[in-house]
C-alpha cells in the first residue's frame, strides 16, 4: 500500500469518526495498522477477494488485512476488491480457469453454487478442531454447511428487521410500532409517515438485487406460505400470492414508497432513509452504525417484522462467509487468515464497526450489542429467525438474482400479477433443484 493510499484511508477514517459513522473511541485501533511499519515483506502471498466494496467497508477491511500482515511473518494477504454485482461471475470465471483467489468474502447464498462446482475447500476437520467451534451459533454453522460439509467460516451473521424514524414519530404524532405489530399496523404507519409534499415516504421498499425477493418472501411466510414442502416448490401457493399482492400494493396502490423503488438496491434503501426521503425500511443490522452517522443515534430505532394474517413471521438468517478454494495456491495461509478474522478483537471490531452481529455467542452477548437500541429489532427477532429457504439448493443461489429479480421487478411495475410472478418463479426454482 503506497503512502498516498495510506493517507487517504486514514483521512477517510477520521472523516467517519467526525461524522459519527465510526465510533471516535475506535479510531486509533483502526488507524494504527495503516501507520505502523509492515512486518510481512517476503512472506507467502494469500489472495483475498472482498465482494461488498463500499467506502467504509473498504477502509476497515484494509486495516484488518494490514493488522494481520503485521501480526505474523509467514503470510502476506493481498486484498482484491470486486464490486458485488461482478463478484460472483468473476469467481466463477477464475474457478473455471483454475486460478481462484485463496479465499474470499461472500454471502452464504453463493457458497452452495461454488461447492457444487467442486471448488470449495472442505473445512469440516479444521473447523471442528478449531478452538472457537463450540462458541459459534449452531444456526450460523447451518448457513455454511453444504451436503453435511462445513464449506466456510460464518464471519458475521444478519437477520432482518424494520428501521424507523423516532424523531418523525413525535413530529407527526404517530404511535411507535410495537414488537407484535400486524400487517395493518405496518400499512397504517407507512401511510402516516408519507408526506409527498415534503418528498417523504413511509416505506423504502427494495426493488433490486436478491434481497428484493427475500424481503417479499418474509411477508409471504407471515401469511403461512413456504418455499418448499415435502420436497416440492410451493412458493406459488394462494397464501404466497395474497401476501405478495399486499406487499406490492404498498408501492402500486398505496403509494407509500418512493418512485425510485424499481431501481433501489441496498444502497438506495439505506441512503434514502439516511437522506430523510423514507421513514422506514427493511434491512439487517449492517446499516445501523451508518444510520447513526446519517440521522443520529437518537433519531431512529428498530423493531421486528410484523406478524401476518397467519399470526406468523419470519426473519431470514444469513452469514457473511469466509470461504477458501481448493485450487488456491496458499491453502494454509487462507485458513490462518480466516481463523484470525474470527478471533475476539478483529471480529468484535469489524462487527461493531459495521453494525453486524458476531456469529460467536460470547461476542454477541456483549453490551455493545445487547444494550444498544439500534440492535433491539434484530435481537428480538432471533426466536423466529430461520435460515433462508433459498439456501436449500446450490443451484438457486445465482438464479434468484439473474431470473427471480427481473420477474419480481415486472410484478412491481404491473407487467405481471403476483400470481403470474410466483408461477414463473416457481418454474425457475423447480428447474434448478441441484
C-alpha positions as CSV (number, residue, x, y, z in Angstrom):
1,X,0.0,0.0,0.0
2,X,1.6,3.3,-1.1
3,X,1.9,6.4,1.1
4,X,-0.8,8.3,-0.7
5,X,-3.3,5.5,-0.4
6,X,-2.5,5.1,3.4
7,X,-3.0,8.9,3.8
8,X,-6.4,8.8,2.0
9,X,-7.5,5.8,4.1
10,X,-6.5,7.5,7.3
11,X,-8.3,10.6,6.3
12,X,-11.5,8.6,5.5
13,X,-11.3,7.0,8.9
14,X,-11.0,10.4,10.6
15,X,-14.0,11.7,8.5
16,X,-16.1,8.8,9.5
17,X,-15.3,9.3,13.2
18,X,-16.1,13.0,12.9
19,X,-19.5,12.3,11.3
20,X,-20.4,9.5,13.7
21,X,-20.2,6.8,11.1
22,X,-17.4,5.2,13.2
23,X,-17.1,5.4,17.0
24,X,-14.5,8.1,17.8
25,X,-13.1,5.8,20.6
26,X,-12.3,3.2,18.0
27,X,-10.5,5.5,15.5
28,X,-7.0,4.8,17.0
29,X,-7.5,1.0,16.7
30,X,-8.4,1.2,13.0
31,X,-5.8,3.8,12.1
32,X,-2.9,2.0,13.9
33,X,-2.1,-0.7,11.2
34,X,-2.1,2.0,8.5
35,X,0.8,3.9,10.1
36,X,2.9,1.2,11.6
37,X,5.7,-0.4,9.5
38,X,4.7,-3.7,8.0
39,X,6.4,-6.9,9.0
40,X,5.3,-9.4,6.4
41,X,7.5,-8.5,3.5
42,X,8.7,-11.5,1.6
43,X,6.1,-13.8,3.2
44,X,3.9,-16.2,1.1
45,X,1.1,-14.3,-0.6
46,X,-2.5,-15.0,0.2
47,X,-5.1,-13.6,-2.3
48,X,-8.3,-12.4,-0.6
49,X,-11.3,-11.2,-2.7
50,X,-13.7,-8.9,-0.9
51,X,-17.1,-8.6,-2.6
52,X,-19.0,-5.8,-0.9
53,X,-16.8,-2.8,-1.6
54,X,-18.1,0.5,-0.3
55,X,-16.0,3.2,1.3
56,X,-16.5,2.3,5.0
57,X,-16.0,-1.5,4.5
58,X,-13.0,-0.9,2.2
59,X,-11.1,1.0,4.8
60,X,-12.0,-1.3,7.7
61,X,-11.0,-4.4,5.7
62,X,-7.8,-2.8,4.6
63,X,-7.0,-2.0,8.2
64,X,-7.7,-5.6,9.2
65,X,-5.5,-7.0,6.4
66,X,-2.6,-4.7,7.4
67,X,-3.0,-5.8,11.1
68,X,-2.9,-9.5,10.1
69,X,0.2,-8.9,8.0
70,X,1.9,-7.2,10.8
71,X,1.0,-9.8,13.4
72,X,2.9,-12.7,11.8
73,X,5.7,-13.2,9.3
74,X,4.6,-16.3,7.3
75,X,1.9,-14.9,5.1
76,X,1.0,-11.6,3.4
77,X,-2.6,-11.1,2.4
78,X,-3.2,-9.4,-0.9
79,X,-6.6,-7.7,-1.0
80,X,-8.7,-7.6,-4.1
81,X,-11.9,-5.5,-4.1
82,X,-14.5,-6.6,-6.6
83,X,-18.0,-4.9,-7.0
84,X,-20.7,-7.1,-5.6
85,X,-22.5,-7.1,-9.0
86,X,-19.4,-8.6,-10.7
87,X,-18.0,-10.7,-7.9
88,X,-20.0,-13.9,-8.4
89,X,-19.2,-14.1,-12.2
90,X,-15.5,-13.2,-11.5
91,X,-15.2,-16.1,-9.1
92,X,-16.9,-18.5,-11.5
93,X,-14.5,-17.4,-14.2
94,X,-11.5,-17.7,-12.0
95,X,-12.6,-21.2,-10.8
96,X,-13.1,-22.4,-14.3
97,X,-9.6,-21.1,-15.3
98,X,-8.1,-22.9,-12.3
99,X,-6.9,-19.6,-10.7
100,X,-9.3,-18.7,-7.9
101,X,-8.3,-16.5,-5.0
102,X,-7.1,-18.4,-2.0
103,X,-10.1,-17.1,0.0
104,X,-12.9,-14.7,-0.3
105,X,-15.7,-13.0,1.5
106,X,-19.2,-13.9,0.0
107,X,-22.7,-14.2,1.3
108,X,-23.8,-17.8,2.1
109,X,-26.3,-18.0,-0.7
110,X,-23.3,-18.2,-3.2
111,X,-21.4,-20.9,-1.3
112,X,-23.6,-23.8,-2.4
113,X,-23.1,-22.9,-6.0
114,X,-19.3,-22.9,-5.7
115,X,-19.4,-26.2,-3.7
116,X,-21.4,-27.7,-6.5
117,X,-18.6,-26.8,-8.9
118,X,-16.2,-28.8,-6.7
119,X,-14.2,-25.6,-5.9
120,X,-14.7,-25.1,-2.2
121,X,-12.2,-26.3,0.4
122,X,-13.8,-28.7,2.8
123,X,-13.2,-27.1,6.2
124,X,-15.0,-29.7,8.3
125,X,-12.0,-31.2,10.0
126,X,-10.2,-27.9,10.7
127,X,-13.4,-26.2,11.9
128,X,-14.3,-28.9,14.4
129,X,-10.7,-28.8,15.8
130,X,-10.8,-25.0,16.0
131,X,-10.9,-23.5,19.5
132,X,-14.0,-21.4,18.8
133,X,-16.0,-24.1,17.1
134,X,-18.5,-24.6,20.0
135,X,-18.8,-20.8,20.5
136,X,-20.3,-20.3,17.0
137,X,-24.1,-20.3,17.0
138,X,-25.4,-23.6,15.6
139,X,-27.7,-21.8,13.1
140,X,-24.6,-19.9,11.8
141,X,-22.9,-23.3,11.1
142,X,-26.1,-24.3,9.4
143,X,-25.8,-21.4,6.9
144,X,-22.4,-22.6,5.7
145,X,-22.9,-26.4,5.8
146,X,-23.5,-27.9,2.3
147,X,-24.0,-31.7,1.9
148,X,-23.0,-32.2,5.5
149,X,-19.7,-30.5,5.0
150,X,-18.6,-27.2,6.5
151,X,-17.8,-25.1,3.5
152,X,-16.9,-21.7,5.1
153,X,-16.5,-19.9,8.3
154,X,-19.5,-17.7,9.2
155,X,-17.7,-14.4,9.7
156,X,-20.7,-12.4,10.8
157,X,-24.5,-13.0,10.8
158,X,-27.5,-11.0,10.0
159,X,-31.3,-11.2,10.2
160,X,-33.8,-8.7,9.1
161,X,-35.8,-6.0,11.0
162,X,-37.5,-2.7,10.3
163,X,-35.8,0.7,10.8
164,X,-38.0,3.6,11.6
165,X,-37.5,7.3,12.4
166,X,-38.3,8.0,16.1
167,X,-37.9,11.8,15.7
168,X,-40.6,11.9,13.0
169,X,-42.9,9.8,15.0
170,X,-43.0,12.6,17.6
171,X,-43.2,15.3,14.9
172,X,-46.2,13.7,13.2
173,X,-47.9,12.3,16.3
174,X,-47.5,8.6,15.2
175,X,-47.6,5.8,17.7
176,X,-44.3,3.8,17.8
177,X,-44.6,0.3,16.3
178,X,-44.8,-2.5,18.9
179,X,-42.9,-5.7,18.8
180,X,-46.1,-7.6,17.9
181,X,-47.4,-5.2,15.3
182,X,-49.5,-6.5,12.4
183,X,-49.7,-6.0,8.6
184,X,-52.4,-3.5,9.2
185,X,-50.3,-1.6,11.7
186,X,-47.4,-1.6,9.2
187,X,-49.6,-0.1,6.5
188,X,-51.1,2.5,8.8
189,X,-47.6,3.6,10.0
190,X,-46.3,3.8,6.4
191,X,-49.3,5.9,5.4
192,X,-48.9,8.2,8.4
193,X,-45.2,8.7,7.6
194,X,-45.9,9.5,3.9
195,X,-45.7,13.3,3.2
196,X,-45.4,13.7,-0.6
197,X,-45.3,17.5,-0.3
198,X,-42.2,17.1,1.7
199,X,-40.8,14.3,-0.5
200,X,-41.1,11.9,2.4
201,X,-42.4,8.3,2.1
202,X,-43.5,5.8,4.6
203,X,-41.5,2.8,3.4
204,X,-38.3,2.3,1.5
205,X,-39.0,-0.9,-0.4
206,X,-36.1,-2.7,-2.1
207,X,-36.7,-3.4,-5.8
208,X,-33.3,-4.5,-7.0
209,X,-30.9,-7.3,-6.0
210,X,-31.5,-10.7,-4.4
211,X,-32.9,-9.3,-1.2
212,X,-35.8,-7.6,-3.1
213,X,-37.2,-11.1,-3.5
214,X,-36.1,-12.2,0.0
215,X,-37.8,-9.3,1.8
216,X,-41.0,-10.0,-0.1
217,X,-40.7,-13.7,0.8
218,X,-40.6,-12.9,4.5
219,X,-44.0,-11.3,4.2
220,X,-45.3,-14.4,2.3
221,X,-44.1,-16.6,5.2
222,X,-46.0,-14.3,7.6
223,X,-49.2,-15.4,5.7
224,X,-48.4,-19.1,6.1
225,X,-46.6,-19.6,2.8
226,X,-43.5,-21.7,2.2
227,X,-40.9,-22.1,-0.5
228,X,-40.6,-25.9,-0.1
229,X,-42.9,-28.5,1.2
230,X,-42.3,-32.3,1.0
231,X,-39.5,-31.7,-1.4
232,X,-41.7,-29.6,-3.8
233,X,-41.6,-25.9,-4.6
234,X,-44.8,-24.4,-3.3
235,X,-44.0,-20.7,-3.4
236,X,-46.8,-20.2,-5.9
237,X,-49.5,-21.0,-3.2
238,X,-52.6,-19.0,-2.6
239,X,-51.1,-17.8,0.7
240,X,-48.0,-16.5,-1.0
241,X,-49.9,-14.7,-3.8
242,X,-52.2,-13.0,-1.2
243,X,-49.2,-11.7,0.8
244,X,-47.2,-10.7,-2.2
245,X,-50.2,-8.7,-3.6
246,X,-50.5,-6.9,-0.3
247,X,-46.7,-6.2,-0.3
248,X,-46.6,-5.0,-3.9
249,X,-49.6,-2.7,-3.3
250,X,-47.5,-0.7,-0.8
251,X,-45.9,0.6,-3.9
252,X,-48.5,0.1,-6.6
253,X,-51.7,1.2,-4.8
254,X,-51.0,2.9,-1.6
255,X,-48.0,5.0,-2.9
256,X,-46.2,4.9,0.5
257,X,-42.9,4.1,-1.3
258,X,-40.8,6.5,-3.4
259,X,-41.0,6.2,-7.2
260,X,-37.4,5.0,-7.3
261,X,-38.3,1.6,-5.8
262,X,-37.8,-0.5,-9.0
263,X,-34.1,0.6,-9.2
264,X,-33.4,0.8,-5.4
265,X,-30.8,-1.7,-4.3
266,X,-29.4,-1.9,-0.8
267,X,-27.6,1.4,-1.1
268,X,-30.8,3.0,-2.3
269,X,-32.8,2.0,0.7
270,X,-30.1,2.8,3.2
271,X,-29.3,6.2,1.8
272,X,-32.9,7.0,1.2
273,X,-33.6,6.6,4.9
274,X,-30.3,8.5,5.7
275,X,-31.3,11.4,3.5
276,X,-34.8,11.6,5.0
277,X,-36.7,10.5,1.9
278,X,-38.0,7.4,3.6
279,X,-39.1,6.9,7.2
280,X,-38.9,3.1,7.4
281,X,-37.1,0.3,5.6
282,X,-36.2,-3.3,6.0
283,X,-32.6,-4.3,6.3
284,X,-30.2,-6.2,8.5
285,X,-28.2,-4.6,11.3
286,X,-25.5,-3.8,8.8
287,X,-26.7,-0.3,8.3
288,X,-27.3,0.5,12.0
289,X,-23.9,2.2,12.5
290,X,-24.2,4.1,9.2
291,X,-27.6,5.5,10.3
292,X,-26.1,6.8,13.5
293,X,-23.9,9.0,11.2
294,X,-26.7,9.8,8.8
295,X,-29.7,10.6,11.1
296,X,-28.2,10.4,14.7
297,X,-28.5,7.5,17.1
298,X,-31.4,9.1,19.0
299,X,-33.5,9.6,15.9
300,X,-34.1,6.0,14.8
301,X,-34.8,2.6,16.3
302,X,-35.5,-0.9,15.0
303,X,-38.4,-3.3,15.5
304,X,-39.1,-6.9,14.3
305,X,-41.0,-7.5,11.1
306,X,-44.8,-7.5,11.5
307,X,-47.0,-10.5,12.2
308,X,-49.0,-11.6,9.2
309,X,-52.6,-12.8,8.9
310,X,-51.4,-16.3,9.8
311,X,-50.1,-15.0,13.1
312,X,-46.6,-16.0,11.9
313,X,-43.5,-14.1,10.8
314,X,-40.0,-15.0,9.6
315,X,-36.7,-13.2,9.5
316,X,-34.2,-14.8,7.3
317,X,-30.8,-15.5,8.8
318,X,-27.7,-15.1,6.7
319,X,-24.0,-15.2,7.2
320,X,-21.2,-13.2,5.5
321,X,-18.8,-16.0,4.9
322,X,-15.1,-16.6,4.7
323,X,-14.7,-19.2,2.0
324,X,-11.5,-20.9,0.8
325,X,-10.9,-22.6,-2.6
326,X,-9.3,-25.9,-3.0
327,X,-7.3,-24.8,-6.0
328,X,-5.9,-21.8,-4.2
329,X,-2.1,-21.6,-4.0
330,X,-1.9,-20.8,-0.3
331,X,-4.5,-23.0,1.4
332,X,-2.7,-22.9,4.8
333,X,-2.4,-19.1,4.6
334,X,-6.1,-18.9,3.8
335,X,-7.0,-20.8,6.9
336,X,-4.6,-18.8,9.1
337,X,-6.1,-15.5,7.8
338,X,-9.7,-16.6,8.0
339,X,-9.4,-18.0,11.5
340,X,-7.6,-14.9,12.6
341,X,-10.5,-12.7,11.4
342,X,-12.7,-14.8,13.8
343,X,-10.6,-14.0,16.9
344,X,-12.1,-11.8,19.6
345,X,-10.6,-8.4,18.8
346,X,-10.7,-8.3,15.0
347,X,-14.2,-9.9,14.9
348,X,-15.6,-7.6,17.6
349,X,-14.2,-4.5,15.9
350,X,-15.4,-5.5,12.4
351,X,-18.9,-6.4,13.5
352,X,-19.3,-3.4,15.8
353,X,-17.8,-1.0,13.2
354,X,-20.3,-2.1,10.6
355,X,-23.3,-2.9,12.8
356,X,-23.3,-6.6,12.0
357,X,-23.7,-9.3,14.6
358,X,-21.0,-11.8,15.6
359,X,-21.6,-15.5,14.9
360,X,-19.8,-16.3,18.1
361,X,-22.1,-16.4,21.1
362,X,-19.6,-14.9,23.6
363,X,-19.2,-11.8,21.4
364,X,-22.9,-11.4,20.5
365,X,-23.7,-11.3,24.2
366,X,-21.5,-8.3,24.9
367,X,-23.2,-5.0,25.9
368,X,-22.0,-3.3,22.7
369,X,-24.9,-5.2,21.1
370,X,-27.4,-6.1,23.8
371,X,-27.6,-2.6,25.3
372,X,-27.9,-0.6,22.1
373,X,-31.4,0.3,20.9
374,X,-30.4,0.2,17.3
375,X,-30.0,-3.6,17.6
376,X,-33.1,-4.5,19.5
377,X,-35.3,-5.3,16.4
378,X,-32.7,-7.9,15.4
379,X,-32.0,-9.4,18.7
380,X,-35.8,-9.7,19.4
381,X,-36.2,-11.4,16.0
382,X,-33.9,-14.3,16.9
383,X,-36.7,-16.5,18.3
384,X,-38.4,-16.6,14.8
385,X,-35.3,-16.2,12.6
386,X,-34.6,-19.0,10.2
387,X,-32.0,-19.9,7.6
388,X,-33.2,-18.7,4.3
389,X,-35.2,-21.3,2.4
390,X,-33.4,-20.3,-0.7
391,X,-30.3,-22.0,0.6
392,X,-31.9,-25.4,0.2
393,X,-30.3,-25.9,-3.3
394,X,-27.0,-24.8,-4.6
395,X,-28.5,-24.1,-8.0
396,X,-30.8,-21.4,-6.6
397,X,-28.0,-19.0,-5.5
398,X,-27.4,-17.3,-8.8
399,X,-30.8,-17.9,-10.3
400,X,-32.7,-15.8,-7.8
401,X,-30.6,-12.8,-8.8
402,X,-30.4,-13.5,-12.6
403,X,-34.0,-14.7,-13.2
404,X,-36.1,-14.1,-10.0
405,X,-35.3,-10.4,-9.5
406,X,-36.2,-9.4,-13.1
407,X,-39.5,-11.2,-12.7
408,X,-40.1,-9.5,-9.4
409,X,-39.5,-6.1,-11.0
410,X,-42.1,-6.9,-13.7
411,X,-44.6,-7.6,-10.9
412,X,-43.6,-4.4,-9.1
413,X,-44.5,-2.3,-12.1
414,X,-47.6,-4.2,-13.0
415,X,-46.4,-6.2,-16.0
416,X,-47.1,-9.4,-14.1
417,X,-49.7,-10.1,-11.4
418,X,-48.4,-11.5,-8.1
419,X,-49.7,-15.0,-9.0
420,X,-48.1,-14.8,-12.5
421,X,-44.7,-13.9,-11.0
422,X,-44.9,-16.7,-8.4
423,X,-45.8,-19.3,-11.1
424,X,-42.8,-18.2,-13.2
425,X,-40.5,-18.0,-10.2
426,X,-41.6,-21.5,-9.1
427,X,-40.6,-22.8,-12.5
428,X,-37.2,-21.3,-12.2
429,X,-36.7,-22.8,-8.7
430,X,-38.0,-26.2,-9.8
431,X,-35.7,-26.4,-12.8
432,X,-32.7,-25.6,-10.6
433,X,-33.1,-28.0,-7.7
434,X,-29.5,-29.2,-7.9
